[in-house]
Amino acid sequence: MKLSLLLLSCLVSLPAFAQTTAKDTTAARQQITAVVDDFREAIIEKDKKKFLGLFLREDVTWQSVDGDELMKRRRQKNPQATRINLTARETPARFIEGIVADKERSEEKFTNVRIDTDGTIASVSFEFTFHLDDRVINRGQESWHLVNTDSGWKIASVIWSNN
């Protein structure tokens, strides 16, 4: 009987141990949203310094992956085409340099932005369309990892699909 009462009290008190107070991440979410906005604005403004200032380092992961329909079209032209280009030449710096050099207006539009953070690290994901002037030249899903540094949130990796 004593054992049954002991087990019952342990089971009743278990939810109290399992509950933790959720950390308020409102400020972190606002700061991360500002990074997303600055990324978009730097592309529109062709502002290389502002754009590169958003990244943790010059050599962060910067990787695209071709979607099924694009791969089908590419493989019709080249049966050896691969879904992922693993060259180290693609970097945030090369990306923004291409935008700055281009006479056409560039803009990346984001929808369904989702932020998951504990206030120290974060992941951001969204659907995007990339525009040159008024033409959509790419669309897909994009995901970032960010870290909260002494100088604010910095992007540590960027991956996206080409569709």
Secondary structure, DSSP 8 states (H G I E B T S, - for coil): -HHHHHHHHHHHHHHHHH-------HHHHHHHHHHHHHHHHHHHHT-HHHHHTTBS-TT-EEEEEE-HHHHHHHHHH-TT--S----TT--HHHHHHHHHH-SS-EEEEEEEEEEEE-SSEEEEEEEEEEEETTEEEEEEEEEEEEEEETTEEEEEEEEEEE-
